[in-house]
Structure formats: C-alpha cells, structure tokens
Amino acid sequence: MKNTIITTNPYSHKLIKEYDMHTSKDLNKILNTADARFYKWRQTSIKERCRLLMNLAQILEDDKQELAELMTNEMGKPITQSIAEIEKCLTVCDFYATNADDFLADELIETDASESFISYDPLGTILAIMPWNYPFWQVFRFAIPTITAGNTAILKHAANVTGCGMAIEALFEKAGYPKGCFTTILAGHDAIENLISNDKIKALTLTGSEKAGRKIAATAGQNLKKTVLELGGNNACIVLDDADLDTYMDTIVNARMQNAGQSCIAAKRFIVTEGIYDDFLKRFKKQVAALKHDDPLKPETTFGTLARTNGADTLKKQVDDSIAMGAKLIVGNKKNNAYFEPTILTNITKDMPVFKEETFGPVAPIMKVKDVEEAFQMAAETRFGLGTMVFTQSMDTAHQYISTVADGAYFVNELVKSDSRLPFGGTKASGYGRELSKEGIHEFVNRKTVFINH
C-alpha cells in the first residue's frame, strides 16, 4: 500500500487531490537523474541558462491566473495576493537573467602570480525544503539563482501545497530545462534524512520553523553539508512620535495582516512611543475592521483564511495565554476551523507568548513606550533576528540606530520584504546564510582560488 498526500482547500474544506508519495526506489532514481544532469548542466553556457530563465518568465506570465488559483485553493490566501506572488517570481527571473553573467564571472585579484582569480563553480545537486506560506516565491528565490549558477535542484515542498510543488516542476520542464535540473519529490521526514546523508546531495536549504532548522542543521552537520536556514521571525515595527501615519498606515497594517499574518518577516510586535500611541491605536483598529473576509477566490477579498487548522489552534492558545497573563483584547480572537479573526492586543508584557514567541497569524500586540531609546531596547529583546522596521520622519534618528539593530534587515518607512536585488536572511534564531542578490547566487558555489605562474 502506497503512502499518500491529500491536499484540502482550507476555506471550503473540500478535497483537492490525492498524491502517491515517492517510494525509496523513486527517490533514488530522481537523485541519480539530478546528479547525472549536473555534470552536463554545469557545462551549459550562462547565455543558455539565462535564455531559459526568460522562457520561464514568459510562461509564468502566460499561466499567472491558473497558478494563482492553485495557490489560493491550496493555502487560502486572497487571489489578488496570489497573483502578486506569481508576478514577483517574474522579477527574480528577470534579475538573474540580467545579472548572472556578471555575478558568476571570474573575479581577478592582483597578487605575485602571473594570474590569480576566484572562480565560482557550482556544487552539484542542492536539496530545498520549503514552506507553504509563499509556495511559489519561496521556491523561486532559491531555485533561480541556484540552478542558474549551474547546480541542479530537488524540492521537498510542504505537503499542503503539493500541487504548487508539482506545478513548479512542470514550469521548468515547459520552459525547456533538461530533465533533472529541477525536480519535486513527494516524501516524508524519514526520506529527507536519508537524502541529506546521501553523497549526491551537496548542500541544502530550509525555510521553516526554528525546530525544523535545528534538526536539519544537525543532520547536515553530521554529514558536513553546507546549509542555508531561513527560520522564524519576531519582527518589531517601531512607530515613533513623528511617524507620518497619513502616508504609511496602510503599509503598517499590511505588514501584519498580509497573507493573514502568515509570514516570517511580518510585523509581529508593534512598539509605539507614547506621543502617537492613542492616534495609532485608533487608526490601526479602524483599518483592521475594514479588512474584507470572504471566499479568497473573489477579487474583492482582502483577508483570507489560515492555511491549516492546527495553525489557528496554536495562535488561539498564544492569545488566550497572553490574555490570562493580563493582555487586553481590543478586537478579534475568534476562530472557526482555519479562520482566525484579525486580533489586536494591548497591555503587553515581555513574558507573554505574543511578545516572546513567533505568532504566525493575524495577531497585533501593541506596546506603549516612553521614547526612541526605550523603543529600540524593547525591539532588541528577542531571540530572533530577521528584520526591524521603523516609521519616522527623522532620517537622523533612523540612521543613528542602524548599527544597534542585530537583524538581517532594517527597513525605514516600509515593511520588511524580500527583493531580488537585495540579500535576504536573518541572524540568531532566525537562521543564517543569504538568498537573492549577488550573495544568493554565491551561496551554493565553490569559491575557488586559482593561482597561476606562467
């Protein structure tokens, strides 16, 4: 009897599809194909790899609506946000098609040799373990630079977005990539551990929970395999007295409520100075009340459902425990299956779950502080290190605190977000390594020193 994966629509609760998981024999065949393909693919010219990238971008554009609907059906985000996610995948294709040749060119370094330079050589087959919250973008921001560098890729996607994983494999094949360049596997955790231990897997990347990251890193470490980890976040959104709420209130609310709050880089702790606190709370509450929850396939829907019922259960416990510890519920905290109502809490203390833990859903704890210094001190009180956002009209203040923030990102008057042109990643319990930009394409290459005397 074969093991299966069943995907279900989190909004309608209807069965979408049932998939047979790959057997050990299937996985070995996939791995052998990817490994064999690597030795041919690495010889392919950068020009040819970039040509295929442009093919892929065109297919994404052509199939955008169909892919977005698949995403919405599998994990529940509003269709407009799903379309925007597919469009973002186009940008990473365009970026590396334009820049890969420069990024991978030999870097000449003057020494006492006749010639000396750094050569950027691909490693081999790279394993990616990816989450459900941005089921296309998370994969593309790994796969595009990794494959364009000359590696091959194997994807283990989250089970509830198996259809998205299979669709991505089909996209690469449709674009003309040779078989084995990109493959999606349907497998459980035991199979993943075996793959990590296999010599044909040269490195791996995971976007997921801290718990998963620690386990994967431990297995990789035992096998001396390089890892890139993008884990949880507990981003602070600092709002100072001089913040321009007329201009940026939409951005601030979106920083928490986009994708129903299911983002590692969402604003998860709002730290507001006392001079603007009352006005901020009033405006935040008003805009949250205006969010429209309905069938996520309807274009007018602005707030969907969580992807999984157990995620809503976890969030409810975090909120209820915080209320029991003295947090004040302003609005929300209603749950129905995978739906969780947008929630605002005040009277937050540092020992509450909604302050010290990652809340993966639409919960906004809002804290009042005395001044700028206290705001940044409170923001720093976290085990995580993905990003901090600051809203202020004083660029002197914004610049003054850049070096004091230990996170991987620091955004002023904007929500923390990934961008193909900029490196993305965290510190501390949020992981290590970088995706995107020049740094991202260099994560899975051998930076080879070449020293030649004629």
N, C-alpha and C positions, 0 to 999 in steps of 0.2 A: 504493500500500500504506500502510495506516494504522500509525502508531506505537502501541504498546500498553503497558499497565502490567499486570504479573502479580503478584498477591498470593499469598503462600505461608505456611502455618502453620509458625512456627519450631520448634515442638515435634514435630509429626508429619511435617513437610516436605511435606505434601500441598498441592497446588494449591487455592487458594480460589476465585479468579475472575480473569478477564482483562478489562481495560477498554480501550476505544479512547480514545486521547488526543484532546483537542480540537484541531481544526485552527485555523489563523490566522483563518479566516472565523468559526469557532465563537467564538473568544475575542473577536473584535471585536463580535459580536452580544451576548455576555454583558456586555461592558464598556458597550456602548451602552444595554443594558437597565438595568444598575445605575445608570448616570449619569442616565438619564431618570427612574428611580424616585426618585432622591434628591430631585429638585425637588418631587415630590409628598409623599414621606415626611417631609421636614423640616417640612411644614405640619401633619402629624398631631399631635394633642394628646398631651401627656405622659400623660394619663389613658388614652388608647387604647393607647399603646406599652406602658404598664405592664399593661394588661389582657391584651395578647398575651403578655407575659412570664409571667403566671400560667397562661395556656393552655399555654405551653411547659413550664413546671414540671410541670404535671399529666401531660402526655404523657411526659415523662422518667420520672416515677414509674410510669406505666402500662406503659411499654416497657422498664423497667430491666433485666430479666433478658436480654431479647433483645439489647439494646445492649451489655451487659456481655459476653455470649458472643461477639459480633462482635469486640469489643476484644481479648479473650483469644485468640481464634483468629488474629487478625492480628499481634499483637505479643507474646503469650506470658505476660502477667502472670497470676498466680493469680486465679481468678474472684471470690474474695471481695474482692480489691483493685480489680477492675474494677467490681464493684457499688458499692463505696465511692466510686469516682471519679464514677460517674453521680449518686450521692446528693450529692456535693459540687457538681456542676453545678446541682442544685436550689437550693443555698444562694445562688449568685450571682444566680439569677433572683429569688429572694425578696428579696435585699438591695437590688437596684436597683429592684424594683417598689415597695419601701417608701420608698426614699430619693432616687430620681432627680429627683422634682419639686423637692425642696429643693436638690439639688446643681446643678441647671440654672436655678434661679430667678435673676433679675437681682440683682446684689449692689450695693446702694445705698452710695454713698460721698459724704460731705459735702464739697463744695468751694464756690467762689464762684459756681457755676452755679445756675440755678433747679432743675435736675435733673442729676444725674450718677450713672452706674452702669456696671457691667460686664455686658455681655450675652454669654451663652455660646451661640454659633451653630455648628451642625455644619459640617464642611468639605466633605463630598462622599463620593466612593467611596474606601474605605480598603482597601488590599491587605494581607493577612496571610499570612505564610509560617510554617508551624507544624510541629513535630516529632512523632515517633511515640511518645515515651515516656509521655506522658499525652494520648492522642489526642482525648479529649473535653474534659477540663478546660482544657488549654492554649487550645483554640479558644473555649470558652465564656467564659473570663475576659477574652479580647479582645472577642469579638463582642457580649456582652450590654451592657456599658457603651457600646460604640461605636455600635451600632445604636439603643440607647435614647436616645442623645444626638441622634439624627436623621440619622446617616450611613447609607450602605449599605456592605456588606462583600463582598469577594471573597476566598475562601480558596484558597491553594495548600498542600495538605497533603502530608506525607511520603508517598512512593509506596507504602511497605509497609502503610500504613493508609488506602489509598484508599477502602475500604468504609466506614470510620468517617467520612471526609470527606463521602461521598455521603449517609450516614445523617443527618449533621448538617443538610445542606441540606434533606432530606426532613422533618426535625423542624420546622424553621422554617416550611416550607410547610404542614405539617399543623396547626401552631398558628394559622395564619391570617395570617401575614406576607405582604404582597403580593410577587409575583414580582419579583426584583431586589434585595430587601432583603439577602438572604444567598445567595451562590452559590459552589459549589465548582468549581474548574477543574482539569482533568487536563492538566498541561502540564510541559514541561521547563525547564531553566535559561535557555535562549535566549529562550523566550517570556516568562519573568519579566522579563528585562532590558528587553524591548520594552514590557511593561506599565508598568514603572516610568517609562519615558520618555514614556508617553502622558499628555497633559494631563488626561485624565479621571480618572486616579489622583491623588488629592490628597496622600496620605501613606501610609506603610506601617509595618508592624511585623514583626519577625522574632524567633522563639525558635529558637535553634540554636547552631551552633559559632561560635567566635571567627572562624575563617577565613571562614565564610559571612557573618557580621556585617560584617566589614571590606569584603567585596566588595559586599554590598547597600548599605552606607552610602556607599561611593564612588560607586556608580551614582546613588543618591538625591541625593547632594550635587551631582553634576554637573547634576541636574535641579531643584535647590533644593526637594527634597521632605523634609518632616519624617519622622523615623524614631524608633521606639522599639525598642531592641535588648535582648533578654534572652538572654545568651550563656552561656558555660561557667562553671563554679564549681569551687572547690577548698576547700570549707568546712572549717574547723578545728572539731573537737569537743574542747574543753578540759575535762579531768576533774581537779579539784583534790582535795587530800588529804581534805577534809571532805565530798566528794560522797556523797549518800545512794544507794548502789548498790542497796540493797534495794528502794527505790522506783522508781529510774529506769533500771535495767539494761535492761529491755525497750525503753524509749524509745531508749536509746543504740544498741542493736543494730539496732533498726528504722530508725534514722537512716542506717545504712549499707546494710542488706540489703533494705529495702522496694523493690519493683519491680526486684528483682535488682540493686540499686545503680544503676539507670539513671535518675538524677535529677541535675539541675544543682545542686540545693540539698542533696544528700545529704552526710552527714559523710564527708569523704574523707581527712582526716588526724586521727588521734587523738593528742592531746598530753596526757600523763598525768604528774602530779607523782609523785616517787619514793616518797612515803609510802604511796600507794594502788596503785602500779603493779602489783605482783605479784598482789594480790587482783583488780584489774580485769582483767588478762590471763587469769587463771584463769576468771573468770565469763564473760568475753566468749567465750572458746573453748568453754565448756560450752553457752552458748545458741546459738552458731552451729551446733554439732553437732546441736542439736535441731531445726533447720530441716528441713522435710519437702519434698523434691523429688519431684514426680510429675506426672502429667497436670495442667496448670493449670486444666482444667475441673472437676476434683474439688474439692469444698469443703474437704477436709482438707489440700490442698496449700498450703504457706506460702512456697515458694520456686520460682519458675518458671524459664524459660529467658531468655537474652538475646533481643532482638528480631531480631538479624541475626548471621550467622556472622562477617562481617568485623569486627563489634564485639568478638566473642570473640577473634579473631586479634590485634587491636590490644592488647587487655588482656593477653593472654598475653605479648606482646613486652615490654610495660611491666614486668610482673612478672619475667620472665626476665632482662631487662637490669638490674633492680634487684638481683636475687639475685647476678648476676655482679659487681655492684659492692659486695657484702658484706651485703645484707639477708638475714635469717634467715627461712626459711619455717617457720611454725608448723603450718599446715594449709592444704590446698587446692592451687590451681594446676593442676587437671586440667580439660581442655577436651574437649568432644565436640560437634562441629558448633557450634550456637549456645549450647549449655550451657556455663557456666563455674562451677566449684565455688567456694563461698564460701571466701575466702582471707584468712589473717592473716599479716602480716609484722612482724618487729621488727628491731632494729639499723639503723634508718633514718637516712640522712644527707640533707642538704638538696640534694645534687646528683643524687639518684636520681629516675628518672621518676615513681615512685609518690608522691614528695613534691612535685615542682615542676610536674607535668603533671596535667591532669584525668583521673582514671581512671573511665570510665563503665561501671561494673560492680561486682560484689561483692568488692572488694579493700579490706582494712582495714590500712593501715600504722599501727603503734602505736609512739609515741616516748616515751621517759622523759626528763623534765626535772627540774631541781632544785627550782624554786619557782614561785610565781604569776607573778612578773615574767618569768622565762625562758619560761614557757608562752605568755604574750601576745606576747612578742617573736617567738617561733617561729611563732605563728599568723599574724602580720603579714607574714611572709616569703613572699609570693605575689603574682603578677601579677593575681590575680582578686579580686573584691570582692562576692560575693553575700551571704554570711552567716557568722556565727560563733555557735557555741553553747557555753555554759559550764554545767558542773554543779558546784554548790557550795551549801552551806547558809548561807554568809555573804553576805547581801544587801549589806552594806557593800562587800565586795570586788567583787561583781557591778556595783554602781553606779559604783564608782571607775574602772572600765575602759571604761565606755560610750563616752566621748568619744575614747578612744585607738583604737577599732576603726573602720577606714575603710570597712567593708562597708555594704551596703544594709539589713542586718538583724542584730539582736543578740538571741539567744534565751537565756534563763536557765532551766535545768531543763526544757527542751523542745527537740525537734528543730526546725530551721528549716523552716517550712512557709508556704504561701500561705493567706490568709484573706480572704474578700470584704470584710471590714470594715477591713483594713489595707493600706496601699500596699505593692506588691511590685516589687523591681527591684534592680539592682546598681550597682557603681562599677568603675572601672578596666577591665580586660579582660573584665569580666562585663557590660558594656553600660551603657545609660543610659535614662532615662525610667522611668515607673511604671505598673503595672497595678493594677486593683482600687481599692476605696475611692473617696473623692471625687476623689483625684488621678488615678485611672484614667479616670474619665468625662470629665475635663478635658484629657486628652492630645490628643484629636482634635476639639477645638473651637477656634473663633476667639474669644479673649477680647477682645471688642470694647469699647473705651472709648466711652461715649456721654455727651456734654456738651451740655446744652440750656439756653439762656436764653429765658425766655418774653417 
